[in-house]
Structure formats: C-alpha cells, structure tokens
Amino acid sequence: MVKSHYNASLTLKLYVLAAVVFGLYSGRVCPMLETLSFAELFTHVSTTFGSVYLVRHFLLSEHKLVQQQKHALLDSVLMFFGSLVLATFYNTFYDFTLDSNLKVLFGMTLFGFFTGVLLQLDAKIAHFDSLSSAERYQFELSGQRQSIVKQMIFLISLLLITLTSMLAMVAVKDIFWLEQNPQRVLDGTGKISVIKEFIYISVVLGAYVITIMIQWSKLIQRVLTAQESSLLEVANGNISKRLPIFEHNEFGSMASLTNQMLDSLESSQDEVKTTRDVAIVSLSALAESRDNETGAHILRTQEYVRALAAHLSQFEQHKPLLTSHYIELLYKSAPLHDVGKVGIPDNILLKPGKLTDEEFEVMKGHPEIGAKALSMAEGQLGSNSFLQLAKEISLTHHEKWDGSGYPKGLKAEEIPLSGRLMALADVYDALISERVYKKAFSHEKAKAIILQGNGNHFDPQVVDAFIAIENEFVAIANKYRSLEAQENEQEQRMHA
C-alpha cells in the first residue's frame, strides 16, 4: 500500500476537459443529435460529469484502487456507471436508438479510461518524487511482477483497438444516418459532417495518446535517471551506494539484482580491507617492537597526516589528488612509514645517545629497506594503490624540500605529496614526544622549529596547513597522550 497522492486539481481539470470534449462532440460534431439543442446537451453532459466528479472527489479519493495506483480502472468503472445513467435518461425521455446509447456508454467509459491513466501516471510520478533516498532503497520486491513492457504493449494495443473501434462505429453510424437522410448526401452537408466527425475523433484520441506517452516517458526517465546517478556514484568509488527500486517490474528487478551484486562486492571489499588493515597493524607493530617509539606515535602521525591532507583538499591545486578515497588510503598507509627500521641493527636502532656518522648512514637506509619490502609484497600480491602509497611514504618521508634529505635527495615537488605530509607529521611528533635522549618539547617550541624548517626541510604549503590547523594537532596529541597514560597505569597495576 502506498500513499495515494490524490491530485484534486488535476482530477477536476481532466473531468472538465472530458466533459467539454464529450459535450462539443455531442452538440457540434455528431450529425445524429440534431433533435437536441446545444444547451440541452451541454446541461445533460455537465450534470452527468459533474455528478461523477463529485462522487470521485468526496467519496472515492482514498479508495483502495487509488491507494494501489489503479486510477484507470476506478475512473473507467465510474464513468461507465455515469454513462448508464445518461443513456437511460436519453432512452426514457428522448427515445434514443441503441447505437446512440452505445455511443454514450462507449464514449464516456473511454474518457474515464484516458482520465484514469493520466491520473495514475501523475500519481506514480508524484509518489516517486516524494520518496526520500532511504525509502527508494528500502523498497522490497513482493507480489506478482508487473512487466512494464507488457503494460506498454497492452496500453498501445488498447489505444489502437479503441481508435479503430471508435472510427468503425462512427463509420457504421454515419452510413446509417446518411441512408436515412439522402438529402444531406445531395447537398454535400452530410459529407462535411462525416469528415468533421472523423477529424475531431482522431485529433482528440491522438492528443490523449500523446499526453499519456509523454507522462509515461517522464516516469521512466525519472527512474532511469535516479538509477544512473547511483551507478555513477558506484563507478566513482562509493561502493555503499544502492540503486533505487520503485516498482516490481523490469527496472525494479534489474536494480534489485544490481544491489545484490553490490552487497556481495562490498562484503568482499570489506574483507580485503580488513586483511589489509591487519597486515598494516602487524607490520607496524613489528617495526614498533624494535624501536624506542611507542604505538601512539604511529596512531598520532596517521591522524596528523589525515588532518593535513583534509585541509589541503580544499584548494584547487590539490583537489584532483586529495579525494576522500586517497585521504583514507593515506591514513591507512601512514603507519608503515618506518617499517624499514626492522632491518636496522639493534645497536644502532636502540642506541640512547647520538649516532656516529657511520651509524647514521646505516640508519638512513631504513626508507629503502621499507620500500624494498613493500615492493616484494607488490610482486607477490600484485600492485594496488595501498601498497604503492605505503611504499611511496616509506621511501620519501625523510626527503627535504631543499633537496638535502635522504635517501634520493629529492627536491621540492619531486617529493610526492604523501612524503611531504609525513615528513612534517613525523618531525612534529618526534619533537613533542619524550625520548631516552631528550625531553618532550611543548607545542609552541615544536611549532617554532617547524617554522624554521619552512622552505628548506618542509613544503611551505604543508607548513601553512599545519599553522591553519595547529589546534587539531594539539587535540590529537592530547588524545593519545591520555590513552598512553591509561595504558601505562593499567600495565603498572598488572605488575603490582
């Protein structure tokens, strides 16, 4: 059951239109009703159509058929009963012939059908437009499938049969009329009346058919446009998007099957992401276990990198690269920036004092060790954006804007943006963190050191982003400092 979307204004307009067209035909076009004046005919037609409309408006606007969007059936039946009353009236008081009464019955029922079809299509369009995004995706296919192709074939066939039958009835009726009025053949007025009647009926039926086809195309266009829009979002990486389902027909069935496929694809993708995240955590934990740095360093740096990237994504220069998908990958890949430290000997990696020049040269090899390990993973698992980005960050996060960094001595924009972002995040966290060889610096002191490195160590745009969101950096640092304190307290309790 759906909301009826009863359009009182359109219903009144269509009933008035049907009354006018039917009245004009009876009073001005049909050559057989000369015994009735135009005023009499229009009074009869107006009274009949008006009464039918009042019943439709006040008694049947919330009828079950309206709720089920079967207006064509309701209005056809309603007009048929209205035509029975009118035909009975003419047969009783004006002694109408059988063919004239059949014409009244057939004509009014036909106008009821046309009116109902237009109201039905309008209700479907209104219902679709009123649905929220969530409601469009929550539609469940149930009941018997209604083929939209069969509906269109049925409608077109019915319209052709109606047009053919109507013209055949008119032809037979006019032939009979001309036989009874031979003088109208001789003076030529009969031929003009017949031609006028054929043209009138063809124009009226054609106009209704064209209007119905236009409304039908509007409905189909809305459904297809909504589904196309959803597919474009899926193609752009939003795998959680689903196609709207409006009715249980071919479009609804295809959308439902597509949504099932997307559900399966999203489930598989979630599984791959979970596997990837487990691998990241495992490798990061391995690197962390061999270093003096804590796990909070990994968590803080990936938060810093994401915050910097999100800020830079507002600017036109960076919008093509810094999409939401790329920023998420950047966030996930950042913990692997120091994975190469697993290849550094303990006596160098864990040395509490300052490294000698020779020792520092060995330490400077960890970016390439990490990149090589990730390259091996690419060789085994196949290349993907996550491994490429993790390798890029690992290899370039110690490069400097002026070209004095390592291991390649890259300069300025030769350094990938991911490496430039990680360079600042890594240094900032090292400055505010306590090490065996130094005390933790305050945010202001760390900020001053980063500003000193603006244009030589760090990309000026990245530094500007850092200054713009420095409060976020402070909040991130405080958040994980609290978590570290809680973990240390729990550990002490366990050993107490």
C-alpha positions as CSV (number, residue, x, y, z in Angstrom):
1,M,0.0,0.0,0.0
2,V,1.3,3.4,-1.0
3,K,0.3,7.0,-0.3
4,S,-2.5,7.9,-2.8
5,H,-1.1,11.2,-3.9
6,Y,-4.6,12.3,-4.9
7,N,-4.3,15.3,-7.1
8,A,-7.6,17.1,-6.7
9,S,-6.7,20.0,-9.1
10,L,-5.6,17.7,-11.9
11,T,-8.6,15.4,-11.4
12,L,-11.0,18.4,-11.7
13,K,-9.2,19.7,-14.8
14,L,-9.3,16.3,-16.6
15,Y,-13.0,15.8,-15.8
16,V,-13.9,19.3,-17.0
17,L,-11.8,18.6,-20.2
18,A,-13.6,15.3,-20.7
19,A,-17.0,16.9,-20.3
20,V,-16.1,19.8,-22.7
21,V,-14.8,17.4,-25.4
22,F,-17.7,15.0,-25.0
23,G,-20.2,17.9,-25.0
24,L,-18.7,19.5,-28.1
25,Y,-18.8,16.2,-29.9
26,S,-22.4,15.6,-28.9
27,G,-23.6,19.2,-29.6
28,R,-21.5,20.3,-32.5
29,V,-19.8,17.4,-34.3
30,C,-22.1,14.4,-34.2
31,P,-24.7,14.7,-37.0
32,M,-27.3,12.4,-35.4
33,L,-28.2,14.5,-32.4
34,E,-30.0,17.4,-34.1
35,T,-33.2,16.8,-32.1
36,L,-31.4,18.2,-29.0
37,S,-30.3,21.7,-28.7
38,F,-26.7,22.5,-27.8
39,A,-27.8,24.0,-24.5
40,E,-29.8,20.8,-23.6
41,L,-26.9,18.5,-24.4
42,F,-24.4,20.6,-22.5
43,T,-26.7,20.7,-19.5
44,H,-27.1,16.9,-19.6
45,V,-23.3,16.3,-20.1
46,S,-22.3,18.8,-17.4
47,T,-24.7,17.4,-14.9
48,T,-23.5,13.8,-15.5
49,F,-19.8,14.6,-15.5
50,G,-20.2,16.9,-12.5
51,S,-22.0,14.3,-10.5
52,V,-19.4,11.7,-11.4
53,Y,-16.6,14.1,-10.3
54,L,-18.3,14.8,-7.0
55,V,-18.6,11.1,-6.2
56,R,-14.9,10.7,-7.3
57,H,-13.7,13.6,-5.2
58,F,-15.7,13.3,-2.0
59,L,-16.4,9.5,-1.8
60,L,-13.5,7.8,-3.7
61,S,-10.4,10.0,-3.3
62,E,-9.0,7.5,-0.8
63,H,-10.5,4.4,-2.4
64,K,-8.4,1.1,-2.3
65,L,-7.9,1.4,-6.1
66,V,-6.4,4.9,-5.6
67,Q,-4.2,3.6,-2.9
68,Q,-3.0,0.9,-5.2
69,Q,-2.5,3.4,-8.0
70,K,-5.1,1.8,-10.2
71,H,-6.9,5.0,-11.2
72,A,-7.6,3.8,-14.7
73,L,-9.8,1.0,-13.5
74,L,-11.6,3.2,-11.0
75,D,-12.3,6.1,-13.4
76,S,-13.4,3.7,-16.2
77,V,-15.9,2.0,-13.9
78,L,-17.1,5.3,-12.5
79,M,-17.6,6.8,-16.0
80,F,-19.3,3.6,-17.2
81,F,-22.0,3.9,-14.4
82,G,-22.3,7.6,-15.1
83,S,-22.9,6.8,-18.8
84,L,-25.5,4.2,-17.9
85,V,-27.5,6.9,-16.1
86,L,-27.2,9.3,-19.0
87,A,-28.1,6.6,-21.6
88,T,-31.1,5.5,-19.5
89,F,-32.2,9.2,-19.3
90,Y,-31.9,9.7,-23.1
91,N,-33.7,6.3,-23.8
92,T,-36.5,7.2,-21.5
93,F,-37.1,10.9,-22.4
94,Y,-35.8,11.2,-25.9
95,D,-36.2,7.7,-27.3
96,F,-32.6,7.4,-28.4
97,T,-31.7,4.5,-30.7
98,L,-29.5,1.6,-29.5
99,D,-26.4,2.8,-31.4
100,S,-26.7,6.3,-29.9
101,N,-26.9,4.8,-26.4
102,L,-23.9,2.6,-27.1
103,K,-22.0,5.6,-28.2
104,V,-22.8,7.3,-24.9
105,L,-21.7,4.3,-23.0
106,F,-18.5,3.7,-25.0
107,G,-17.6,7.4,-25.2
108,M,-17.8,8.2,-21.5
109,T,-16.1,4.9,-20.5
110,L,-13.3,5.7,-22.9
111,F,-12.9,9.2,-21.4
112,G,-12.9,7.7,-18.0
113,F,-10.1,5.3,-19.0
114,F,-8.0,8.2,-20.5
115,T,-8.6,10.3,-17.5
116,G,-7.7,7.5,-15.1
117,V,-4.5,6.6,-17.0
118,L,-3.3,10.2,-16.8
119,L,-4.1,10.4,-13.1
120,Q,-2.4,7.1,-12.5
121,L,0.8,8.2,-14.2
122,D,0.7,11.5,-12.3
123,A,0.3,9.7,-9.0
124,K,3.3,7.4,-9.8
125,I,5.5,10.4,-10.7
126,A,4.4,12.3,-7.6
127,H,5.0,9.2,-5.4
128,F,8.5,8.7,-6.8
129,D,9.4,12.4,-6.4
130,S,8.2,12.3,-2.8
131,L,10.3,9.3,-1.7
132,S,13.3,10.0,0.3
133,S,16.6,8.4,-0.7
134,A,16.3,5.8,2.1
135,E,12.7,4.9,1.1
136,R,13.8,4.3,-2.5
137,Y,16.4,1.8,-1.4
138,Q,14.2,0.1,1.2
139,F,11.6,-1.0,-1.4
140,E,11.1,-4.7,-1.3
141,L,10.0,-6.7,-4.3
142,S,6.9,-8.6,-3.4
143,G,3.8,-9.9,-5.1
144,Q,3.4,-10.6,-8.8
145,R,5.9,-8.9,-11.1
146,Q,4.2,-6.3,-13.3
147,S,6.0,-6.2,-16.7
148,I,6.4,-2.6,-17.8
149,V,7.0,-3.8,-21.4
150,K,3.7,-5.8,-21.3
151,Q,2.0,-2.8,-19.8
152,M,3.1,-0.6,-22.6
153,I,2.2,-3.2,-25.2
154,F,-1.2,-3.5,-23.6
155,L,-1.8,0.2,-23.5
156,I,-0.7,0.8,-27.1
157,S,-2.8,-2.2,-28.3
158,L,-5.8,-0.9,-26.3
159,L,-5.4,2.6,-27.7
160,L,-5.2,1.2,-31.3
161,I,-8.2,-1.0,-30.7
162,T,-10.1,1.9,-29.2
163,L,-9.3,4.2,-32.1
164,T,-10.1,1.5,-34.7
165,S,-13.4,0.6,-32.9
166,M,-14.4,4.1,-32.4
167,L,-13.8,5.0,-36.1
168,A,-15.6,1.8,-37.2
169,M,-18.6,2.6,-35.0
170,V,-18.7,6.2,-36.3
171,A,-18.4,4.9,-39.9
172,V,-21.3,2.5,-39.5
173,K,-23.4,5.0,-37.6
174,D,-22.8,7.7,-40.3
175,I,-23.6,5.3,-43.1
176,F,-26.9,4.5,-41.4
177,W,-27.5,8.2,-40.9
178,L,-26.8,9.1,-44.5
179,E,-29.1,6.3,-45.7
180,Q,-31.9,7.9,-43.6
181,N,-31.1,11.4,-44.8
182,P,-30.4,11.2,-48.5
183,Q,-30.9,15.0,-48.9
184,R,-27.7,15.5,-46.8
185,V,-25.8,13.5,-49.4
186,L,-27.2,15.5,-52.3
187,D,-26.5,19.0,-50.8
188,G,-23.0,17.9,-49.6
189,T,-23.6,18.7,-45.9
190,G,-23.5,15.0,-45.0
191,K,-20.0,14.5,-46.4
192,I,-18.8,17.6,-44.5
193,S,-20.3,16.3,-41.2
194,V,-18.8,12.9,-41.6
195,I,-15.3,14.3,-42.4
196,K,-15.6,16.7,-39.5
197,E,-16.5,13.9,-37.1
198,F,-13.6,11.7,-38.2
199,I,-11.1,14.5,-37.8
200,Y,-12.5,15.5,-34.4
201,I,-12.3,12.0,-33.0
202,S,-8.8,11.4,-34.5
203,V,-7.5,14.7,-33.0
204,V,-9.0,14.1,-29.6
205,L,-7.8,10.4,-29.3
206,G,-4.4,11.3,-30.7
207,A,-4.0,14.2,-28.2
208,Y,-4.9,11.8,-25.3
209,V,-2.5,9.1,-26.6
210,I,0.4,11.6,-27.0
211,T,-0.2,13.1,-23.5
212,I,-0.2,9.6,-22.0
213,M,3.0,8.7,-23.8
214,I,4.7,11.9,-22.5
215,Q,3.7,11.2,-18.9
216,W,4.9,7.6,-19.2
217,S,8.2,8.7,-20.6
218,K,8.6,11.2,-17.7
219,L,8.1,8.4,-15.2
220,I,10.6,6.1,-16.9
221,Q,13.1,8.9,-17.2
222,R,12.9,9.7,-13.5
223,V,13.5,6.1,-12.6
224,L,16.4,5.6,-15.0
225,T,18.0,9.0,-14.1
226,A,17.9,8.0,-10.4
227,Q,19.5,4.6,-11.1
228,E,22.1,6.2,-13.4
229,S,23.0,8.7,-10.7
230,S,23.5,5.9,-8.2
231,L,25.6,3.9,-10.7
232,L,27.8,6.9,-11.3
233,E,28.5,7.2,-7.6
234,V,29.4,3.5,-7.5
235,A,31.7,4.0,-10.5
236,N,33.4,6.9,-8.6
237,G,34.2,4.6,-5.7
238,N,31.1,4.9,-3.4
239,I,30.6,1.1,-3.2
240,S,28.0,1.5,-0.5
241,K,25.5,3.3,-2.9
242,R,22.5,1.3,-4.0
243,L,20.1,1.7,-6.9
244,P,16.6,2.9,-6.1
245,I,13.8,0.4,-6.6
246,F,10.3,1.9,-7.4
247,E,8.1,-0.9,-8.6
248,H,8.2,-4.6,-9.1
249,N,8.9,-4.5,-12.9
250,E,11.9,-5.0,-15.2
251,F,13.6,-1.8,-13.8
252,G,13.0,-2.9,-10.2
253,S,14.2,-6.4,-10.9
254,M,17.4,-5.2,-12.5
255,A,18.0,-2.7,-9.7
256,S,17.4,-5.4,-7.1
257,L,19.9,-7.8,-8.8
258,T,22.4,-5.0,-9.1
259,N,22.1,-4.2,-5.4
260,Q,22.6,-7.8,-4.5
261,M,25.8,-7.8,-6.6
262,L,26.9,-4.6,-4.9
263,D,26.2,-6.1,-1.5
264,S,28.4,-9.1,-2.4
265,L,31.1,-6.8,-3.8
266,E,31.0,-4.6,-0.7
267,S,31.3,-7.6,1.5
268,S,34.3,-8.9,-0.5
269,Q,35.9,-5.4,-0.4
270,D,35.4,-5.2,3.4
271,E,37.1,-8.5,3.8
272,V,40.0,-7.3,1.6
273,K,40.2,-4.0,3.6
274,T,40.2,-6.0,6.9
275,T,43.0,-8.2,5.6
276,R,44.9,-5.1,4.6
277,D,44.3,-3.4,7.9
278,V,45.5,-6.5,9.8
279,A,48.7,-6.5,7.6
280,I,49.3,-2.8,8.4
281,V,48.8,-3.3,12.1
282,S,51.0,-6.4,12.1
283,L,53.9,-4.8,10.2
284,S,53.6,-1.5,12.2
285,A,53.7,-3.5,15.4
286,L,56.7,-5.3,14.2
287,A,58.5,-2.1,13.4
288,E,57.4,-0.6,16.7
289,S,58.7,-3.6,18.7
290,R,62.2,-2.9,17.6
291,D,62.1,0.9,18.1
292,N,62.1,3.2,21.1
293,E,59.0,4.9,19.7
294,T,55.6,3.9,21.1
295,G,52.5,2.7,19.3
296,A,50.9,6.1,20.0
297,H,53.5,7.6,17.6
298,I,52.0,5.5,14.8
299,L,48.5,6.5,15.7
300,R,49.3,10.2,16.1
301,T,51.2,10.5,12.9
302,Q,48.5,9.0,10.8
303,E,46.0,11.4,12.4
304,Y,48.3,14.3,11.6
305,V,48.7,13.2,8.0
306,R,44.9,12.9,7.5
307,A,44.2,16.3,9.1
308,L,46.8,18.0,6.8
309,A,45.5,16.2,3.7
310,A,41.9,17.1,4.5
311,H,42.8,20.8,4.9
312,L,44.8,20.9,1.6
313,S,42.0,19.1,-0.2
314,Q,40.0,22.4,-0.1
315,F,42.4,24.0,-2.6
316,E,42.0,23.6,-6.3
317,Q,45.7,22.7,-6.7
318,H,45.2,19.6,-4.6
319,K,41.6,18.6,-5.2
320,P,42.4,16.1,-8.1
321,L,44.7,14.1,-5.9
322,L,43.3,14.5,-2.4
323,T,40.0,12.8,-2.8
324,S,38.3,11.2,0.1
325,H,39.4,7.8,-1.1
326,Y,43.0,8.9,-1.4
327,I,43.0,10.5,2.0
328,E,41.6,7.3,3.5
329,L,44.4,5.3,1.8
330,L,46.9,7.8,3.1
331,Y,45.6,7.4,6.6
332,K,45.8,3.6,6.4
333,S,49.2,3.6,4.8
334,A,50.9,6.1,7.1
335,P,51.7,3.6,9.9
336,L,54.1,1.8,7.6
337,H,56.4,4.8,7.1
338,D,59.1,3.3,9.4
339,V,58.6,-0.3,8.6
340,G,62.1,-0.4,7.2
341,K,63.6,0.0,10.7
342,V,63.2,-3.8,11.2
343,G,66.3,-4.0,9.0
344,I,68.4,-1.8,11.2
345,P,70.7,-3.5,13.8
346,D,69.7,-3.1,17.4
347,N,73.0,-1.5,18.5
348,I,72.1,1.4,16.1
349,L,68.3,1.5,16.3
350,L,68.2,1.4,20.1
351,K,71.3,3.5,20.9
352,P,70.3,6.1,23.5
353,G,72.9,8.6,22.5
354,K,73.8,10.4,19.4
355,L,74.7,8.3,16.4
356,T,78.1,8.4,14.7
357,D,78.3,9.4,11.1
358,E,78.8,5.7,10.1
359,E,75.8,4.7,12.3
360,F,73.7,7.4,10.8
361,E,74.5,6.3,7.3
362,V,73.2,2.8,8.3
363,M,70.1,4.4,9.8
364,K,69.5,6.4,6.6
365,G,68.9,3.1,4.8
366,H,65.6,2.3,6.6
367,P,63.4,4.1,4.0
368,E,64.8,2.0,1.2
369,I,64.6,-1.2,3.3
370,G,60.9,-0.5,3.9
371,A,60.2,0.4,0.3
372,K,62.0,-2.8,-0.9
373,A,60.0,-4.9,1.5
374,L,56.8,-3.4,0.2
375,S,57.9,-3.9,-3.4
376,M,58.4,-7.6,-2.7
377,A,54.8,-7.6,-1.3
378,E,53.7,-6.0,-4.6
379,G,55.5,-8.7,-6.5
380,Q,53.7,-11.4,-4.6
381,L,50.3,-9.9,-4.2
382,G,50.1,-7.7,-7.3
383,S,50.2,-3.9,-7.4
384,N,47.5,-1.9,-5.8
385,S,47.0,1.7,-4.6
386,F,47.6,0.8,-1.0
387,L,51.0,-0.8,-1.5
388,Q,52.1,1.9,-3.9
389,L,51.2,4.6,-1.5
390,A,52.8,2.8,1.5
391,K,56.0,2.3,-0.5
392,E,56.0,6.0,-1.5
393,I,55.6,7.2,2.0
394,S,58.3,4.8,3.4
395,L,60.8,5.9,0.7
396,T,60.3,9.7,0.7
397,H,59.3,10.8,4.2
398,H,62.9,11.8,5.1
399,E,63.3,13.8,1.9
400,K,63.6,17.6,2.3
401,W,62.1,20.5,0.3
402,D,65.6,21.9,-0.4
403,G,67.0,18.5,-1.6
404,S,69.2,17.8,1.4
405,G,67.2,14.8,2.6
406,Y,67.6,11.1,2.0
407,P,67.7,8.6,0.5
408,K,67.4,10.1,-3.0
409,G,68.0,13.8,-2.3
410,L,64.7,14.7,-4.0
411,K,63.8,18.3,-4.1
412,A,60.5,20.4,-3.9
413,E,57.7,18.8,-5.9
414,E,59.9,15.9,-6.9
415,I,58.9,14.6,-3.5
416,P,55.4,13.0,-3.6
417,L,52.8,14.9,-1.5
418,S,52.4,11.9,0.7
419,G,56.1,12.0,1.7
420,R,55.9,15.8,2.3
421,L,52.9,15.4,4.6
422,M,54.5,12.5,6.5
423,A,57.8,14.5,6.9
424,L,56.1,17.2,8.9
425,A,53.9,14.8,10.9
426,D,56.9,12.6,11.8
427,V,59.1,15.5,12.9
428,Y,56.3,17.2,14.9
429,D,55.5,14.0,16.8
430,A,59.2,13.3,17.5
431,L,59.6,16.9,18.9
432,I,56.6,16.7,21.3
433,S,57.4,13.1,22.4
434,E,59.8,12.1,25.2
435,R,62.8,10.0,24.1
436,V,65.6,8.4,26.1
437,Y,67.9,11.1,24.7
438,K,65.6,14.2,25.2
439,K,62.6,15.6,27.0
440,A,59.3,16.3,25.2
441,F,59.0,19.7,23.7
442,S,56.0,21.9,24.0
443,H,53.7,22.5,21.1
444,E,54.9,26.1,20.7
445,K,58.6,25.0,20.7
446,A,57.8,22.3,18.1
447,K,55.9,24.8,16.1
448,A,58.9,27.2,16.1
449,I,61.3,24.5,14.9
450,I,58.9,23.6,12.1
451,L,58.6,27.2,11.1
452,Q,62.4,27.4,11.0
453,G,62.3,24.5,8.5
454,N,59.7,26.2,6.3
455,G,61.1,26.2,2.7
456,N,64.1,24.1,3.5
457,H,63.0,21.0,5.3
458,F,59.3,21.3,4.7
459,D,57.0,22.2,1.9
460,P,55.7,25.7,2.5
461,Q,52.1,24.8,1.7
462,V,52.2,21.9,4.2
463,V,53.6,24.3,6.8
464,D,50.8,26.7,6.1
465,A,48.3,23.9,6.5
466,F,49.9,22.9,9.8
467,I,49.6,26.5,11.1
468,A,46.0,26.7,10.0
469,I,45.0,23.5,11.9
470,E,47.5,23.5,14.7
471,N,44.7,23.2,17.3
472,E,43.8,19.9,15.7
473,F,47.4,18.7,16.2
474,V,47.3,19.7,19.8
475,A,44.0,17.9,20.3
476,I,45.3,14.7,18.6
477,A,48.5,14.8,20.8
478,N,46.5,15.2,24.0
479,K,44.1,12.5,23.0
480,Y,46.7,9.9,22.5
481,R,48.8,11.2,25.5
482,S,45.8,10.4,27.7
483,L,45.5,6.9,26.1
484,E,49.2,6.3,26.7
485,A,48.8,7.3,30.4
486,Q,45.9,5.0,30.8
487,E,47.8,2.1,29.2
488,N,50.8,2.7,31.4
489,E,48.6,2.9,34.5
490,Q,47.0,-0.4,33.6
491,E,50.4,-2.0,33.0
492,Q,51.6,-0.9,36.3
493,R,48.6,-2.3,38.0
494,M,49.1,-5.6,36.3
495,H,52.7,-5.8,37.6
496,A,51.9,-4.5,41.1
